[in-house]
Amino acid sequence: MKALVLNELGGPQNLHIEDIPLPEPANGEVRVQIRCAALNRRDVWITVGQYPKVQLPSVGGSDGAGVIDAVGPGGDRSFIGQEVVIYPARNWGNDPRCGGAEFRVLGMPDQGTFAEAICVPSDNVAPKPQHLSWEQAAALPLAGLTSWRALVTHGEVRAGQKVLVTGIGGGVATFALLWAKYHGAEVYVTSGSDEKLDAALKLGIAGGVNYKDPDWSRAMRQMSGGIDIVIDSAGGDVVNAAMNTLNVGGRFIFFGATLGNPSAGLEMAKMFFKQARIQGTTMGMPSEFNAMLDFVVKNKIEPILDQTFTLDDGVAAHRRMWASEQMGKIILSVS
């Protein structure tokens, strides 16, 4: 089968289309013929070696949707022909607080979804929401689940609250916008791009500011009247600036740290006087994945898509992700 394979570190240009063996499902597994996959920032970090314990060769991709075409020995053949979305990880474990020692995300070291087929445990697939296209369904898994755990599980978002999503444009950020909006919260965003701010306004946010303004946090607080939940992936000096927007009892929830640590450290007194909570988060449990999908179906939510590339154009797709040019999810049409 055809797959997008990384054999050497150095950047997206080292990705190549190769023929690799068609996987056969083991006991308890199903094989999914991938119709569409989607990119995450993780996929690009792997190509440049900026991800823990990179193993090569690797077939990336954590997001995928397709049709089951085979089951493992003794498996339920009624699965065959079902249209499904794939849970983007394996072996969360039994602790709801965090993934266990065997927890790992699809797409290295396990084969990922940037291939014509993948084998996964049968309980790691869920019915594809019928109102979604293949592209939209493939956009959901990793980014949707990461932001769901951040905002719904940890943030406990509710109607009437004010949510700030920093750095709007990426998949997790755009899903956080959607989850907040459909939970009845007011959504505010930041971006370094006025075009992305305009795009977010068209999606129904209450307001946005350009973070290139050194006084953006003051502008955000004046605009919003104070924020209840911040969802962030940047870290760095965004942390203290975003903390300045928080109301008493607010929550700062982060799933990345692309800018590293705050240069001046945390403002500890401000944190405890505000009784603010800082919460790190990664991915999510299968039960949260299913809850997210149920919410999507109930509210007929459609993910925000950027561009669709063919698998053969996977290098161009990764370069677009690397340049942070996207507004929404970047999709790969596989078969």
Beta strands, then each sheet from edge to edge (+ up, - down):
strand 1: 2-6
strand 2: 15-19
strand 3: 29-38
strand 4: 58-59
strand 5: 63-71
strand 6: 83-86
strand 7: 89-90
strand 8: 104-105
strand 9: 117-121
strand 10: 125-127
strand 11: 162-165
strand 12: 186-191
strand 13: 207-210
strand 14: 227-232
strand 15: 246-254
strand 16: 277-280
strand 17: 305-310
strand 18: 329-333
sheet 1: 2+ 1- 4+
sheet 2: 9+ 3- 5+ 6- 10+
sheet 3: 9+ 3- 18+ 17+
sheet 4: 7+ 8-
sheet 5: 13+ 12+ 11+ 14+ 15+ 16+
end
